Amino acid sequence: MKLKKVLSDTAIKLSKSGIEGGARDARILTAYALGIPISDLSLKINEQVSRKIISKLEKLINRRIEREPISKILERREFWGRSFSINENVLDPRGDTETLIDYVIEKPVKSVLELGTGSGAIAVTLACEWEEVNVTAIDISAHALLLAKINAEKFNVQNKIQFLKSDWFESIDDRFDLIISNPPYIGLKEKEKISDEVINYDPEIALFAGNEGLDAYKRIIPNLAKYLKPDGFVVLEIGAFQSNQVKNMMNAVGFVDTKIVKDLSGKDRLIATKLD
């Protein structure tokens, strides 16, 4: 079968199963099965595709029809211009989280603590972008830390990041210029509204934080001052409708200069603050 026909059939299968952007996903999966860049598909459009490749592609199609995200199938996700390895043990880094990088990138510091590093996308990005930084990246999941270390080595910043297994601040003794986190913030009461792509393929521990989605903040915020240097600051990702609640938590423990930062869609995305 020619590649042109393979692409057409794949797009139709995906679209009929209700996959939005079926033609786009067809190109991505077909290129992945062939082991070539997407840009090369047009060069091979009239070439024959072997039965072995078609069989491989069919398995990929079935995974996508089951709503497994493309990024989890390919085991990689683009974040801040770099391709990070991901798997079933970590949250798939979202483009919205680049808002966090965009906010801090022009404020380089010497020491960073990242709470809940997951794939390491944030920690590795800062280590790559800031020449003199040392990052401490913690996670409660040993599997996540293993993957984060792989990503650090991939970009040759493993010597700038210390990975620690820790339940939030449990294993932390130092103070930092910046504490940063994209904690779980979805409420359990919202579980039925979450798409299959998320609920079935991202780890629950990285998604949910109690019934209201605030449990992680309740554990993080009261401890921040203890681990911040005098001029240090904090940036936390938040849910789109949590800004006032999280800001009130910050104010209650002495953070008065607190800002709400919106993402490119105009939704509240970050809480940024420092001690008075």
Solvent accessible surface area in square Angstrom, and as a share of the most:
residue,aa,sasa,rsa
1,M,100,0.45
2,K,94,0.40
3,L,2,0.01
4,K,129,0.54
5,K,108,0.46
6,V,5,0.03
7,L,20,0.10
8,S,53,0.34
9,D,38,0.20
10,T,3,0.02
11,A,20,0.16
12,I,88,0.45
13,K,90,0.38
14,L,0,0.00
15,S,62,0.40
16,K,172,0.73
17,S,32,0.21
18,G,49,0.47
19,I,9,0.04
20,E,153,0.68
21,G,37,0.35
22,G,4,0.04
23,A,63,0.49
24,R,135,0.49
25,D,0,0.00
26,A,1,0.01
27,R,94,0.34
28,I,35,0.18
29,L,0,0.00
30,T,1,0.01
31,A,3,0.02
32,Y,74,0.28
33,A,3,0.02
34,L,48,0.24
35,G,67,0.65
36,I,35,0.18
37,P,82,0.52
38,I,72,0.36
39,S,86,0.56
40,D,41,0.21
41,L,0,0.00
42,S,71,0.46
43,L,138,0.68
44,K,66,0.28
45,I,48,0.24
46,N,99,0.51
47,E,91,0.41
48,Q,126,0.56
49,V,12,0.07
50,S,60,0.39
51,R,220,0.80
52,K,166,0.70
53,I,39,0.20
54,I,34,0.17
55,S,52,0.33
56,K,93,0.39
57,L,4,0.02
58,E,78,0.35
59,K,136,0.58
60,L,10,0.05
61,I,6,0.03
62,N,90,0.46
63,R,94,0.34
64,R,21,0.08
65,I,54,0.27
66,E,118,0.53
67,R,61,0.22
68,E,21,0.09
69,P,22,0.14
70,I,29,0.15
71,S,11,0.07
72,K,10,0.04
73,I,3,0.02
74,L,21,0.10
75,E,99,0.44
76,R,109,0.40
77,R,84,0.31
78,E,113,0.51
79,F,1,0.00
80,W,70,0.24
81,G,77,0.74
82,R,52,0.19
83,S,31,0.20
84,F,0,0.00
85,S,31,0.20
86,I,3,0.01
87,N,33,0.17
88,E,120,0.54
89,N,47,0.24
90,V,2,0.01
91,L,37,0.18
92,D,6,0.03
93,P,14,0.09
94,R,74,0.27
95,G,55,0.53
96,D,58,0.30
97,T,6,0.03
98,E,52,0.23
99,T,20,0.12
100,L,0,0.00
101,I,0,0.00
102,D,89,0.46
103,Y,49,0.18
104,V,0,0.00
105,I,29,0.15
106,E,146,0.66
107,K,85,0.36
108,P,89,0.56
109,V,26,0.15
110,K,121,0.51
111,S,19,0.12
112,V,0,0.00
113,L,0,0.00
114,E,3,0.01
115,L,0,0.00
116,G,26,0.25
117,T,8,0.04
118,G,15,0.14
119,S,5,0.03
120,G,0,0.00
121,A,5,0.04
122,I,10,0.05
123,A,0,0.00
124,V,0,0.00
125,T,0,0.00
126,L,0,0.00
127,A,0,0.00
128,C,39,0.23
129,E,69,0.31
130,W,11,0.04
131,E,155,0.69
132,E,116,0.52
133,V,3,0.01
134,N,93,0.48
135,V,3,0.02
136,T,14,0.08
137,A,0,0.00
138,I,2,0.01
139,D,16,0.08
140,I,77,0.39
141,S,28,0.18
142,A,58,0.45
143,H,117,0.52
144,A,2,0.02
145,L,13,0.06
146,L,111,0.55
147,L,13,0.06
148,A,0,0.00
149,K,90,0.38
150,I,83,0.42
151,N,0,0.00
152,A,0,0.00
153,E,104,0.47
154,K,104,0.44
155,F,50,0.21
156,N,119,0.61
157,V,11,0.06
158,Q,72,0.32
159,N,141,0.72
160,K,49,0.21
161,I,13,0.07
162,Q,101,0.45
163,F,29,0.12
164,L,48,0.24
165,K,121,0.51
166,S,3,0.02
167,D,40,0.21
168,W,35,0.12
169,F,14,0.06
170,E,133,0.60
171,S,50,0.32
172,I,9,0.05
173,D,135,0.70
174,D,91,0.47
175,R,122,0.45
176,F,10,0.04
177,D,31,0.16
178,L,0,0.00
179,I,0,0.00
180,I,0,0.00
181,S,0,0.00
182,N,29,0.15
183,P,4,0.02
184,P,21,0.13
185,Y,42,0.16
186,I,33,0.17
187,G,0,0.00
188,L,83,0.41
189,K,125,0.53
190,E,64,0.29
191,K,73,0.31
192,E,173,0.78
193,K,168,0.71
194,I,36,0.18
195,S,57,0.37
196,D,74,0.38
197,E,47,0.21
198,V,31,0.18
199,I,37,0.19
200,N,91,0.47
201,Y,54,0.21
202,D,10,0.05
203,P,26,0.16
204,E,89,0.40
205,I,109,0.55
206,A,27,0.21
207,L,7,0.03
208,F,21,0.09
209,A,7,0.06
210,G,18,0.17
211,N,87,0.44
212,E,84,0.38
213,G,0,0.00
214,L,13,0.07
215,D,66,0.34
216,A,5,0.04
217,Y,0,0.00
218,K,114,0.48
219,R,120,0.44
220,I,0,0.00
221,I,2,0.01
222,P,79,0.50
223,N,59,0.30
224,L,0,0.00
225,A,39,0.30
226,K,126,0.53
227,Y,18,0.07
228,L,2,0.01
229,K,78,0.33
230,P,119,0.75
231,D,135,0.70
232,G,2,0.02
233,F,33,0.14
234,V,0,0.00
235,V,0,0.00
236,L,0,0.00
237,E,4,0.02
238,I,0,0.00
239,G,8,0.08
240,A,28,0.21
241,F,192,0.80
242,Q,16,0.07
243,S,8,0.05
244,N,106,0.55
245,Q,84,0.37
246,V,0,0.00
247,K,66,0.28
248,N,95,0.49
249,M,39,0.17
250,M,0,0.00
251,N,66,0.34
252,A,86,0.67
253,V,59,0.34
254,G,34,0.33
255,F,0,0.00
256,V,93,0.53
257,D,63,0.33
258,T,14,0.08
259,K,114,0.48
260,I,61,0.31
261,V,28,0.16
262,K,118,0.50
263,D,12,0.06
264,L,191,0.95
265,S,84,0.54
266,G,42,0.41
267,K,107,0.45
268,D,26,0.13
269,R,21,0.08
270,L,0,0.00
271,I,0,0.00
272,A,5,0.04
273,T,6,0.03
274,K,96,0.41
275,L,56,0.28
276,D,147,0.76
